[in-house]
Amino acid sequence: MTFTRRESDRVELRVWSKSPAFLVLADTDYPGWEAVVGGKPATIYRANIAFRAVAVPAGDHAVVFRFRPEPARHGAIGSSIFLLMGIGFVATGRFRKAASAPSGPPR
């Protein structure tokens, strides 16, 4: 096993095994972590009460753990919706002003 990237919200490893095995990462298991093994989503199991583990098939595989908590996703979606609504209100207000402006030469 070799760490290829290690950040607070992402851990990438290169793993090689002769037979199917479990990779136990001695980081605290916390809701919001997702795992990908060999490019496919993988189930994260709790190991030794507090750690994360994933099943790894035999061979050479890239394993990626990403932290994506649910509240952060909901916040990003809500912010995007309100941003689009704000842009819509601003654009609508400008079009109404342009449409209600008098036409013809100024007096």
Z-matrix of the N, CA and C atoms (Angstrom, degrees):
N
C 1 1.449
C 2 1.523 1 108.05
N 3 1.334 2 114.76 1 135.31
C 4 1.461 3 120.95 2 178.33
C 5 1.521 4 109.02 3 -136.06
N 6 1.328 5 117.07 4 130.75
C 7 1.461 6 120.89 5 174.17
C 8 1.519 7 107.59 6 -75.42
N 9 1.336 8 116.78 7 128.13
C 10 1.457 9 120.66 8 176.17
C 11 1.524 10 111.26 9 -105.44
N 12 1.336 11 116.29 10 -19.72
C 13 1.467 12 121.76 11 177.02
C 14 1.511 13 107.76 12 -160.14
N 15 1.323 14 117.05 13 136.15
C 16 1.460 15 120.38 14 178.97
C 17 1.520 16 108.98 15 -143.40
N 18 1.330 17 115.20 16 111.40
C 19 1.457 18 122.50 17 178.84
C 20 1.521 19 107.74 18 -131.56
N 21 1.329 20 117.13 19 174.52
C 22 1.464 21 119.77 20 -177.42
C 23 1.526 22 112.97 21 -64.77
N 24 1.336 23 117.89 22 -29.34
C 25 1.464 24 120.79 23 -177.62
C 26 1.527 25 113.48 24 -117.33
N 27 1.336 26 117.25 25 9.67
C 28 1.462 27 120.28 26 -178.70
C 29 1.527 28 109.79 27 -155.62
N 30 1.343 29 114.84 28 133.25
C 31 1.461 30 121.25 29 176.17
C 32 1.526 31 106.93 30 -131.87
N 33 1.331 32 116.48 31 125.96
C 34 1.466 33 121.21 32 178.05
C 35 1.525 34 108.27 33 -120.88
N 36 1.342 35 114.88 34 135.28
C 37 1.460 36 120.62 35 -179.60
C 38 1.517 37 110.38 36 -134.14
N 39 1.300 38 115.27 37 156.60
C 40 1.470 39 121.99 38 171.05
C 41 1.524 40 105.04 39 -112.47
N 42 1.348 41 116.72 40 124.69
C 43 1.464 42 121.41 41 -174.82
C 44 1.526 43 109.83 42 -125.59
N 45 1.315 44 115.57 43 136.80
C 46 1.461 45 121.10 44 174.59
C 47 1.519 46 108.15 45 -129.26
N 48 1.357 47 115.87 46 133.39
C 49 1.453 48 120.96 47 179.96
C 50 1.517 49 110.08 48 -144.20
N 51 1.331 50 116.78 49 144.23
C 52 1.469 51 121.25 50 178.37
C 53 1.516 52 111.89 51 -72.25
N 54 1.324 53 116.25 52 -29.48
C 55 1.462 54 121.07 53 -178.26
C 56 1.531 55 108.62 54 -139.02
N 57 1.331 56 118.15 55 166.65
C 58 1.464 57 119.97 56 177.71
C 59 1.536 58 110.00 57 -56.05
N 60 1.335 59 115.33 58 140.87
C 61 1.468 60 119.50 59 -176.09
C 62 1.521 61 109.69 60 -151.68
N 63 1.309 62 115.55 61 176.13
C 64 1.455 63 122.04 62 172.94
C 65 1.516 64 108.31 63 -110.23
N 66 1.306 65 115.73 64 132.80
C 67 1.456 66 121.64 65 173.05
C 68 1.517 67 106.64 66 -95.40
N 69 1.321 68 118.07 67 120.03
C 70 1.457 69 122.19 68 178.21
C 71 1.525 70 107.43 69 -105.73
N 72 1.301 71 115.88 70 120.90
C 73 1.453 72 121.97 71 178.82
C 74 1.529 73 107.01 72 -101.51
N 75 1.310 74 117.10 73 120.92
C 76 1.466 75 121.65 74 -176.02
C 77 1.523 76 111.03 75 -80.00
N 78 1.314 77 115.91 76 52.13
C 79 1.463 78 124.25 77 171.93
C 80 1.518 79 106.43 78 -116.19
N 81 1.301 80 116.13 79 149.67
C 82 1.458 81 120.30 80 -178.06
C 83 1.519 82 111.50 81 -61.60
N 84 1.342 83 115.62 82 131.40
C 85 1.461 84 121.13 83 175.31
C 86 1.517 85 107.61 84 -76.46
N 87 1.317 86 116.74 85 128.70
C 88 1.453 87 122.19 86 -177.96
C 89 1.522 88 107.75 87 -146.42
N 90 1.334 89 118.14 88 141.08
C 91 1.470 90 119.76 89 179.73
C 92 1.525 91 111.29 90 -56.68
N 93 1.312 92 116.38 91 139.31
C 94 1.456 93 121.74 92 178.71
C 95 1.520 94 112.96 93 114.11
N 96 1.330 95 117.58 94 -11.15
C 97 1.463 96 120.59 95 177.60
C 98 1.520 97 109.52 96 -81.43
N 99 1.325 98 116.12 97 139.12
C 100 1.463 99 123.09 98 175.16
C 101 1.520 100 107.20 99 -124.28
N 102 1.329 101 116.51 100 152.34
C 103 1.467 102 120.09 101 179.91
C 104 1.520 103 110.86 102 -129.81
N 105 1.330 104 115.31 103 148.34
C 106 1.453 105 123.47 104 174.95
C 107 1.523 106 106.79 105 -131.77
N 108 1.336 107 116.44 106 127.31
C 109 1.468 108 121.42 107 178.52
C 110 1.523 109 107.34 108 -120.21
N 111 1.311 110 116.48 109 119.91
C 112 1.462 111 120.33 110 -179.53
C 113 1.514 112 113.45 111 59.84
N 114 1.340 113 117.13 112 32.64
C 115 1.458 114 121.28 113 178.67
C 116 1.515 115 115.23 114 84.81
N 117 1.341 116 118.14 115 -0.02
C 118 1.473 117 121.79 116 -179.24
C 119 1.517 118 110.15 117 -116.84
N 120 1.341 119 118.18 118 141.86
C 121 1.462 120 120.29 119 177.18
C 122 1.527 121 110.91 120 -57.16
N 123 1.324 122 115.81 121 141.62
C 124 1.462 123 120.77 122 -178.24
C 125 1.523 124 110.19 123 -130.41
N 126 1.322 125 115.35 124 149.96
C 127 1.456 126 121.74 125 176.49
C 128 1.518 127 109.18 126 -77.16
N 129 1.327 128 115.50 127 135.35
C 130 1.465 129 120.44 128 175.18
C 131 1.521 130 107.63 129 -96.69
N 132 1.319 131 115.31 130 127.92
C 133 1.461 132 122.21 131 178.05
C 134 1.522 133 108.51 132 -106.18
N 135 1.325 134 115.50 133 153.52
C 136 1.461 135 120.02 134 174.71
C 137 1.520 136 107.71 135 -86.21
N 138 1.321 137 116.25 136 131.19
C 139 1.465 138 121.24 137 -179.33
C 140 1.528 139 109.71 138 -123.10
N 141 1.311 140 115.97 139 140.30
C 142 1.473 141 121.43 140 176.91
C 143 1.528 142 112.02 141 50.55
N 144 1.289 143 116.70 142 41.96
C 145 1.462 144 127.51 143 176.41
C 146 1.527 145 114.12 144 73.37
N 147 1.333 146 119.22 145 -39.46
C 148 1.460 147 119.63 146 -170.34
C 149 1.528 148 115.74 147 -126.60
N 150 1.327 149 119.15 148 -4.53
C 151 1.460 150 121.01 149 -172.32
C 152 1.526 151 112.32 150 -105.82
N 153 1.339 152 115.82 151 170.40
C 154 1.463 153 122.09 152 178.54
C 155 1.520 154 109.84 153 -101.77
N 156 1.336 155 115.98 154 145.40
C 157 1.463 156 121.32 155 177.30
C 158 1.526 157 109.39 156 -143.77
N 159 1.337 158 115.79 157 148.35
C 160 1.465 159 121.62 158 174.59
C 161 1.522 160 108.91 159 -135.02
N 162 1.327 161 115.56 160 149.27
C 163 1.462 162 120.70 161 175.66
C 164 1.519 163 107.96 162 -78.42
N 165 1.338 164 115.85 163 134.75
C 166 1.460 165 121.59 164 -179.52
C 167 1.526 166 108.16 165 -125.14
N 168 1.332 167 118.37 166 123.58
C 169 1.464 168 119.72 167 178.20
C 170 1.530 169 110.44 168 -70.56
N 171 1.318 170 115.25 169 167.57
C 172 1.467 171 120.11 170 178.55
C 173 1.523 172 109.93 171 -62.00
N 174 1.329 173 115.70 172 147.31
C 175 1.463 174 120.90 173 177.62
C 176 1.508 175 112.41 174 112.07
N 177 1.329 176 114.73 175 -164.76
C 178 1.458 177 123.29 176 -177.72
C 179 1.521 178 108.88 177 -99.85
N 180 1.340 179 117.56 178 125.07
C 181 1.462 180 121.37 179 -176.44
C 182 1.517 181 111.69 180 -142.18
N 183 1.323 182 115.15 181 147.68
C 184 1.462 183 121.89 182 169.90
C 185 1.522 184 106.75 183 -90.87
N 186 1.318 185 115.93 184 133.12
C 187 1.469 186 121.63 185 177.58
C 188 1.525 187 107.25 186 -120.69
N 189 1.328 188 115.69 187 128.62
C 190 1.461 189 121.00 188 -178.63
C 191 1.524 190 108.99 189 -125.80
N 192 1.320 191 116.37 190 128.68
C 193 1.464 192 122.81 191 171.70
C 194 1.526 193 106.49 192 -110.36
N 195 1.354 194 117.03 193 128.89
C 196 1.461 195 122.00 194 177.66
C 197 1.510 196 108.99 195 -125.59
N 198 1.321 197 116.22 196 139.76
C 199 1.455 198 121.39 197 177.80
C 200 1.515 199 108.92 198 -98.14
N 201 1.320 200 116.02 199 112.57
C 202 1.463 201 122.41 200 179.81
C 203 1.523 202 109.04 201 -135.69
N 204 1.331 203 116.98 202 81.47
C 205 1.465 204 119.22 203 -177.21
C 206 1.527 205 112.22 204 -67.06
N 207 1.295 206 116.04 205 144.70
C 208 1.465 207 123.17 206 -177.79
C 209 1.533 208 112.61 207 -57.92
N 210 1.345 209 120.01 208 -45.83
C 211 1.474 210 118.83 209 -180.00
C 212 1.529 211 112.90 210 -59.15
N 213 1.319 212 117.96 211 -34.57
C 214 1.467 213 120.37 212 178.65
C 215 1.530 214 110.34 213 -65.97
N 216 1.320 215 117.36 214 -39.50
C 217 1.466 216 120.48 215 177.57
C 218 1.523 217 110.61 216 -63.13
N 219 1.327 218 116.03 217 -45.23
C 220 1.467 219 119.75 218 -179.54
C 221 1.522 220 110.25 219 -62.65
N 222 1.324 221 117.27 220 -40.74
C 223 1.463 222 121.00 221 178.37
C 224 1.516 223 111.73 222 -63.22
N 225 1.319 224 117.16 223 -41.97
C 226 1.468 225 120.80 224 179.65
C 227 1.528 226 110.68 225 -65.27
N 228 1.321 227 117.01 226 -41.23
C 229 1.468 228 120.55 227 179.01
C 230 1.530 229 110.21 228 -65.29
N 231 1.339 230 116.73 229 -45.68
C 232 1.464 231 120.32 230 179.32
C 233 1.516 232 112.07 231 -62.03
N 234 1.326 233 116.93 232 -43.16
C 235 1.468 234 120.90 233 178.87
C 236 1.519 235 110.86 234 -62.12
N 237 1.324 236 117.19 235 -41.36
C 238 1.463 237 121.00 236 179.55
C 239 1.522 238 111.20 237 -63.36
N 240 1.318 239 116.44 238 -42.34
C 241 1.473 240 120.47 239 179.83
C 242 1.519 241 110.18 240 -62.88
N 243 1.344 242 117.14 241 -46.53
C 244 1.460 243 119.63 242 -178.86
C 245 1.526 244 111.71 243 -67.50
N 246 1.317 245 118.45 244 -33.84
C 247 1.459 246 121.34 245 176.26
C 248 1.528 247 110.33 246 -63.28
N 249 1.329 248 116.51 247 -45.91
C 250 1.470 249 120.27 248 178.47
C 251 1.526 250 111.41 249 -63.92
N 252 1.331 251 116.91 250 -38.79
C 253 1.470 252 119.63 251 177.73
C 254 1.527 253 110.21 252 -64.28
N 255 1.328 254 116.84 253 -42.27
C 256 1.470 255 120.28 254 179.25
C 257 1.518 256 111.64 255 -62.30
N 258 1.320 257 116.12 256 -43.86
C 259 1.467 258 120.01 257 177.31
C 260 1.525 259 110.21 258 -60.92
N 261 1.331 260 116.26 259 -41.18
C 262 1.466 261 120.57 260 178.59
C 263 1.518 262 112.02 261 -62.93
N 264 1.334 263 117.71 262 -42.73
C 265 1.464 264 120.58 263 179.32
C 266 1.525 265 111.29 264 -65.58
N 267 1.315 266 116.83 265 -41.81
C 268 1.464 267 120.28 266 179.44
C 269 1.525 268 109.81 267 -64.62
N 270 1.326 269 117.18 268 -46.42
C 271 1.468 270 120.80 269 -179.49
C 272 1.521 271 110.48 270 -63.46
N 273 1.321 272 117.99 271 -42.26
C 274 1.462 273 121.78 272 -179.89
C 275 1.528 274 110.50 273 -64.01
N 276 1.318 275 117.16 274 -41.89
C 277 1.466 276 121.12 275 178.85
C 278 1.514 277 111.95 276 -63.23
N 279 1.309 278 118.17 277 -39.11
C 280 1.463 279 121.36 278 179.97
C 281 1.526 280 110.58 279 -69.67
N 282 1.338 281 117.08 280 -38.32
C 283 1.457 282 119.38 281 179.06
C 284 1.530 283 110.36 282 -67.46
N 285 1.309 284 117.98 283 -37.12
C 286 1.466 285 120.18 284 178.69
C 287 1.522 286 110.46 285 -66.08
N 288 1.341 287 117.15 286 -40.76
C 289 1.463 288 120.01 287 178.28
C 290 1.520 289 110.51 288 -61.93
N 291 1.321 290 116.89 289 -44.01
C 292 1.462 291 121.09 290 -179.28
C 293 1.529 292 110.65 291 -64.37
N 294 1.315 293 117.21 292 -38.54
C 295 1.459 294 121.18 293 -178.11
C 296 1.527 295 111.31 294 -72.67
N 297 1.334 296 118.91 295 -31.75
C 298 1.460 297 121.44 296 -177.51
C 299 1.519 298 112.95 297 -89.11
N 300 1.319 299 118.37 298 -5.94
C 301 1.470 300 121.34 299 178.90
C 302 1.519 301 108.64 300 -67.38
N 303 1.331 302 116.52 301 140.06
C 304 1.478 303 119.43 302 179.78
C 305 1.526 304 110.22 303 -65.52
N 306 1.301 305 114.19 304 144.90
C 307 1.462 306 119.28 305 176.97
C 308 1.506 307 109.14 306 -101.99
N 309 1.251 308 116.76 307 152.91
C 310 1.450 309 120.22 308 -179.87
C 311 1.508 310 110.42 309 112.40
N 312 1.340 311 115.83 310 176.59
C 313 1.461 312 119.76 311 -177.55
C 314 1.521 313 111.16 312 -72.11
N 315 1.303 314 116.55 313 148.65
C 316 1.486 315 119.39 314 178.19
C 317 1.527 316 110.31 315 -69.24
N 318 1.295 317 116.79 316 154.73
C 319 1.473 318 121.35 317 -178.11
C 320 1.482 319 112.14 318 -95.07
